[in-house]
Amino acid sequence: MSVTNFILFDDSSWDRLLPLTFSKPVAEIRFGIFTIREKWENILKSECSFLTRPYLSKKYKASFKKENILINSSVIPNTDLLYKIQNLKNNEALVKGDVIIAVNTSNTGLKEINPDICKNYRPVQCECNFLKINHLWELFKHNGEAVVNDYKIITKGKKSLDISKDNNLLNPENIFIEKSARVKFVTVNASAGPVYIGKDVEIMEGSVIRGPVTIGEQSVLKIGAKIYGPTTIGPFSRIGGEVNNCIITGYSNKGHDGFLGQSVLGEWCNIGADTNASNLKNNYDYVKLWNYDTEKFEKTDQQFCGLIMGDHSKCGINTMFNTGTVVGFNANIFGSGYPRNFIPSFSWGGPGGFTTYLLPKALEVAETVMARRDIELTEQDKQIFEKIFEITSKYRKF
């Protein structure tokens, strides 16, 4: 393939994947072991840049060259798609139905990719199957197959740390432990899917893991943690209690007892001790979730759906979340009882009522939290906070 410049573009799925995408492109969502960007970079063997919403573009830049291939960031790569993309000629667009998968272009002035763009490119029909993430619940619904696929890639040609002496292992051939990990007196069951434990991870004694599960670099499982697959725990997270079929993107903590199931947490979230999130309605009906695209609650195809929490949001001890609760970006929730099941960004409060979480205080807290991990809240980050505060103000009608 002559073209080596790849750009991952956001389509309308960015809106449907809010609040997780308020502060990032779709490609930066973790799904399985890797982010979607990392999946594409692995299969393309090349770095990718981003074509995303204007207010994110200073941090997540598009790098255009003389000839470029733009790839839909909500599409999960596979070898059949790779072949189709490799064979795209200049001014051709790979499409399936109304989905634009990829575009080969020398136009360096593109600001977005939408269905109208196909008027300027020759459509090439894609007959192969692929997964496209269009809705929030599809992340945990399909996370098991994503962990399995990523496990094959990340462990290829590598040798696992042997932890059989001090641990109870089932199907050890499906368990991979990076050599710098610390795992003592735990049970790991890989009968239903693989288990990957990353660099410098600590699994404290008494923890039980049932695959498919991945635990990212420098994360910690607290004493007696119970992790049911399919679950992804991203890097630099501290997890305790009971977790079932969740994605915890990274840099987030659920360090104490309490239940979280069929849920997705963004980055820099903190779940207070003994917090529980319902994942099943009492009438066993399909769960409804707030949809930012339609600005109303939409029925999912899931009976089990817990908590969706945007980046930098936090909750206090003993918080109780209703089935299918969506918490926006940088909300702070506390108090007894069940809060509403759509909590806007920059909300402060709980069942007793909400006020606006003022931007200066929110920035101060974010700066403090990130500094604890030696990460700077940059001026670009602050500008993104300010823009999210502005565009979400219409939801804060307290």
Secondary structure, DSSP 4 states (H G I P E B T S, - for coil): -----EEEE--THHHHTTTTTTTS-GGGSB-SSSBHHHHHHHHHTS-EEEE--GGGTTTS-----SSEEEEETTBPP-HHHHHHHHTPPTTEEEEETTEEEEEEE--TT-----GGGGGGSEEEE--S---B--STHHHHHSHHHHHHHHHHHHHTT------TTTSEEESGGGEEE-TT-EE-S-EEE-SSS-EEE-TT-EE-TT-EEESSEEE-TT-EEPTT-EEESSEEE-SS-EE-SEEES-EEEES-EE-SS-EEES-EEEET-EE-TT-EE--B-TT-PPPEEEETTTTEEEE-S-SB--EEE-TT-EE-TT-EEPTTEEE-TT-EE-SSSPPPSEE-TTEEEETTEEEE--HHHHHHHHHHHHHTTT----HHHHHHHHHHHHHTGGG---
